[in-house]
Amino acid sequence: MAHVIRYRFALGAAFVLAATHAFAHAQLKKSTPAAGATVAPPNEIRLEFSEGVEPIFSGAMLKAAGGASEPLRPPKLDPNDSKALIVPIPRTLSPGRYSVRWHATSVDRRRTQGTFQFTVK
C-alpha cells in the first residue's frame, strides 16, 4: 500500500512540474517609457521580462499617433540582465502619443506579445 501512495505522489508531482514549465512565458514586467507615461523624448525602449529572452527573435515596433512607423535599431540584451531587452531609437521623437507593439521569445522558445502607449512632451 505504501508503494502505491509513493507512486501516486511521484506521478502527481511530475504533472505539477510539467504544468508549471508548460505555462512559463516571458511576461512584460516593466517598460521604459512606462505605459501611459508622459516623458521627454526617449533614446531607447527598455522592456523588462519575467525571464530571459532571445533578442534575435524579439523586438518592437513604434508608431506615432497618425500611424506612421518610427525607425528602430535592432534589439539587444542589457549586458547585465538577460531579462531586459533594449530597442534603440535612432532619432529624436516629436511631441505626441506613441504606440509600442512588442514581441518576445523566451529562452525556452515561448512567444508573448503586447502593446502599450506613451506620450512625448
Helices and strands as residue ranges (DSSP letters): H 2-22, E 28-32, E 38-39, E 44-49, G 55-57, E 59-64, E 69-70, E 76-78, E 81-88, E 96-105, E 111-120
